[in-house]
Amino acid sequence: MDTDEIKGATNETIGKVQDVVGSVTGDAGAQLAGKAKELSGKAQEVYGQATEQLRQLTAENPLITLAVVGLVGFLLGALFKSANRDSINHDDVPPARGRRY
């Protein structure tokens, strides 16, 4: 189990308890805070499960992982190069002075 899964399950349980205490005491604020903590705990638990699965996948298939990372790097490089080229307006650039190399 990943630490995020453990923390998420703990936060989810704390949120459920806080929700029940809020509903028993009639404190809507505590009940709402409990539901929010429960939801964030569940999200953290799902994140932990996803990272654990990704870790296992990369350990089992290192060549596929390398290919995917290379492809993502290539696509990001092309995207940033295209965005940088489109953002330059050559009409606004003053002419160069002095020597040209």
C-alpha positions in Angstrom: 0.0 0.0 0.0 1.2 3.5 -0.8 1.4 6.2 1.9 -1.2 8.3 0.0 -3.6 5.3 0.1 -3.1 5.0 3.9 -3.4 8.7 4.5 -6.5 8.9 2.2 -8.2 6.0 4.0 -7.4 7.6 7.4 -8.8 11.0 6.3 -11.9 9.3 4.8 -12.5 7.6 8.2 -12.0 10.8 10.1 -14.4 12.6 7.8 -17.1 9.9 8.3 -16.7 10.2 12.1 -16.8 14.0 11.9 -19.9 13.8 9.7 -21.7 11.5 12.2 -20.7 13.7 15.1 -22.0 16.8 13.3 -25.3 15.1 12.4 -25.8 13.9 16.0 -25.0 17.3 17.5 -26.9 19.2 14.8 -23.8 21.1 13.9 -24.1 21.7 10.1 -20.6 23.2 9.9 -18.9 20.1 11.4 -21.1 17.8 9.2 -20.0 19.7 6.1 -16.4 19.7 7.2 -16.7 15.9 7.7 -18.1 15.4 4.3 -15.3 17.5 2.7 -12.6 15.6 4.6 -14.2 12.3 3.6 -14.2 13.3 -0.1 -10.6 14.6 0.0 -9.6 11.4 1.7 -11.2 9.3 -1.0 -9.5 11.4 -3.7 -6.1 11.0 -2.0 -6.7 7.2 -1.7 -7.5 7.0 -5.4 -4.4 9.1 -6.2 -2.3 6.6 -4.2 -3.8 3.7 -6.0 -3.1 5.3 -9.4 0.5 6.1 -8.5 1.0 2.5 -7.3 -0.4 1.1 -10.5 1.8 3.4 -12.5 4.8 2.4 -10.5 4.1 -1.3 -11.2 3.5 -0.7 -14.9 6.8 1.2 -15.3 8.7 -1.5 -13.5 7.2 -4.3 -15.6 7.5 -2.5 -19.0 10.6 -0.1 -18.9 10.9 0.1 -22.7 7.3 1.1 -23.2 7.7 3.7 -20.4 10.8 5.1 -22.1 9.0 5.3 -25.5 6.0 7.1 -23.9 8.3 9.6 -22.1 10.3 10.3 -25.3 7.1 10.9 -27.2 5.7 13.2 -24.6 9.0 15.1 -24.5 9.0 15.4 -28.3 5.4 16.6 -28.4 6.0 19.2 -25.6 9.1 20.5 -27.4 7.1 20.9 -30.7 4.3 22.6 -28.9 6.5 25.1 -27.1 8.5 25.8 -30.3 5.3 26.4 -32.2 3.9 28.6 -29.4 7.1 30.6 -29.2 7.3 31.1 -33.0 3.6 32.3 -33.1 4.1 34.8 -30.3 6.9 36.7 -32.0 5.8 39.5 -34.3 8.7 40.3 -36.6 7.1 43.6 -37.7 7.6 45.1 -34.2 11.3 44.2 -34.0 13.6 47.2 -34.7 16.3 46.7 -37.3 19.7 45.5 -36.0 22.5 48.0 -35.6 26.2 47.4 -36.1 27.7 44.3 -37.5 25.8 41.3 -38.6 27.4 37.9 -38.2 
